[in-house]
Amino acid sequence: RYLESENERAINAYCELAERRNLTPTELALSWCYHNELVASTIIGATSMEQLVENLKAYDIRLDEVEVDSSADDDDTPTILEEIS
């Protein structure tokens, strides 16, 4: 049901974007939330010290608009928004 779905393609594109930035998907998501003025707060659900460290580390990661809005300039991989459109 979910294999080959639009959701799966979006998740795969998102994970590839994080990997190109040498980030985990969690770090990418939390960094975006922490530094987006439209997000008032974030709720993390760490169940281990490793997860807590990863979540807190994401606060120090700054994404600029180019990273958020586009993929790496040296490849033809579409941005997340292009991938799911």
ZAMARGU-4260 file (C-alpha; in steps of 0.2 Angstrom, whole numbers, plus 5000, padded with zeros to 4 digits):
<rodrens>
0) 5000/5000/5000 | 5014/5012/5005 | 5028/5005/4994 | 5030/5016/4978 | 5019/5029/4985
5) 5021/5048/4984 | 5025/5048/5003 | 5039/5035/5001 | 5047/5046/4987 | 5046/5061/4998
10) 5054/5052/5013 | 5067/5046/5002 | 5071/5063/4994 | 5071/5070/5012 | 5084/5057/5018
15) 5095/5060/5003 | 5095/5079/5006 | 5100/5076/5024 | 5114/5063/5019 | 5121/5076/5006
20) 5122/5088/5021 | 5130/5075/5032 | 5116/5076/5044 | 5104/5063/5050 | 5086/5066/5046
25) 5082/5070/5064 | 5096/5084/5064 | 5089/5091/5048 | 5071/5092/5054 | 5075/5099/5071
30) 5088/5112/5064 | 5074/5118/5053 | 5062/5119/5067 | 5074/5127/5080 | 5078/5141/5068
35) 5062/5144/5059 | 5053/5160/5066 | 5036/5152/5062 | 5039/5137/5074 | 5036/5143/5092
40) 5043/5127/5100 | 5049/5109/5097 | 5044/5094/5107 | 5057/5080/5106 | 5054/5062/5112
45) 5071/5056/5115 | 5071/5039/5124 | 5090/5037/5125 | 5105/5048/5129 | 5111/5045/5111
50) 5094/5052/5104 | 5095/5067/5117 | 5113/5071/5111 | 5107/5071/5093 | 5092/5082/5096
55) 5102/5095/5106 | 5116/5095/5093 | 5104/5100/5080 | 5101/5116/5089 | 5119/5122/5083
60) 5116/5117/5065 | 5111/5132/5055 | 5103/5129/5038 | 5103/5144/5026 | 5089/5147/5013
65) 5099/5139/4999 | 5100/5123/5009 | 5082/5123/5014 | 5075/5128/4997 | 5087/5119/4985
70) 5098/5104/4983 | 5116/5103/4981 | 5122/5113/4966 | 5133/5100/4959 | 5120/5087/4956
75) 5103/5085/4947 | 5094/5079/4962 | 5077/5088/4964 | 5073/5097/4980 | 5060/5089/4991
80) 5046/5100/4985 | 5050/5096/4967 | 5051/5078/4971 | 5034/5077/4979 | 5025/5088/4966
</rodrens>
